[in-house]
Amino acid sequence: MHDIWNPWHGCVKVSEGCQHCYMFFLDSLRDADGSVIYQTRNFNYPLQRKRDGSFKIQSGELIRVCMTSDFFLPDADRWRADAWRLMSERPDVRFFLLTKRPERVEACLPKNWGDGWDNIFFNITCENQSRADQRIPLLLKLPFKHKGVMAAPFIGPLQIEDHLASGQIEQVICGGENYDGARPCNFDWVRSLSEQCKSHDVRFCFIETGTVFVKDGRTFHLPDKKIQSAMALKAGVNHDGRPIKFNLRDPLGFEISPEFLYKPYFRESCETCGSKMICNGCCRCGKCGAE
């Protein structure tokens, strides 16, 4: 996928949300061990160019980092400085970082970090209340200009309104669990979290129901992820929230005019997807068979 950069692969499970990790499950399908951690061949993706000399990643794109690992994994300490360097060389690109290890973050920041880089969107996972209580206070103390929370897999109710009141959290994403041993996601939890975000005008996106979805006392089994996403959107709980503004610059430090920034392209099928609000759009590669 054009909006994902996995500089390394493999992870170590650290909390309840890791119990049925999708990466471990998908690796097992190809007889691989998800606990084996290695640098990928695509490590330098942010600087890769097309045949015409332009960057593969366009200015303004949102790139999700380490979706098959954790950016702050101790085993990746030897590679992280180079990954930071690549992101610093692309101040025109938004990089979405997600971790379950916020306690390691401050010691892993580059020396020239200052009060944060404007092209980094830092997020923590809060799968349940105990992890929210542990991780969000750390999130609020860290020097990032853009902060968010991801409740996925969403396996328990969350009450985070006091943290949202800080004004630091710009976005909350939630979604149910999939694949091997998926635990239920209850719509009452989703609705409550949505209302908390709306009360503070924080962007909220319910991306998918998960395989086991509980609503109005009924349990639904939804193995098809397209149906999960469509049902999440139909729930009507998403909220745009206040605008999130990234001060993107070209590599020379000059501000980039909006007309030169990447504009997502969406197909007709995208209109029923719960992730559209936070999606980088279709790359029009043709691999899915759509015209």
CORHUJO-V450018 format. One line per field, one symbol per residue. ss: DSSP state (@ for helix, = for strand, . for the rest). psi: psi as a letter, one per 30 degrees, with the letter a starting at -180 (. if undefined). burial: + if it has 9 or more other C-alpha atoms within 8 Angstrom, else -. A space follows every 50 residues. Layout:
ss: ???
psi: ???
burial: ???
This chain:
ss: ...==..==......@@@...@@@@@@@@........==.....@@@.=. ....=......====........@@@@@@@@@@@@@@@.....======. .@@@.@@@...........======...@@@@@@@@@@@@@.....==== =.........@@@@....=======.........==@@@@@@@@@@@@@. ..======...====..====...@@@@@@@@@@....=.........=. ....=..@@@.......@@@@@...@@@.............
psi: kfgkjjflkllkkfaeffehkeeeeeeffghljffjklklfgegefgkll fgflkeklkfljkkkhfgakfgkefgeffeeeeeeeeffifgkkkjkklg hfffeefgklfgebglkfgkjkklkjfaeeeeeeeeeeeffkikfkklkj ikkjgllkjgeeeeffffjfkkklllllbjgklkkkfeeeeeeeeeeefg hkkkjjelflejkkkhfkkkjifjfeeeeeeeeffgflkeakkjkkikll ffgkkkkefglkjkkklefffgkffeeglflkfhfffffl.
burial: --+++++++++-----+--+-++++-++-----+--+-++--++-++++- ----+++++++++++++++++++--++--++-++-++--+++++++++++ ++--+----------++++++++++++++-++--+++++----+++++++ ++++++++-+--++----+++++++++++--++++++-++++++-+++-+ +++++++++++++++----+-+--+--++++++---+++++------+++ +----+----+----+------++++---+-----------
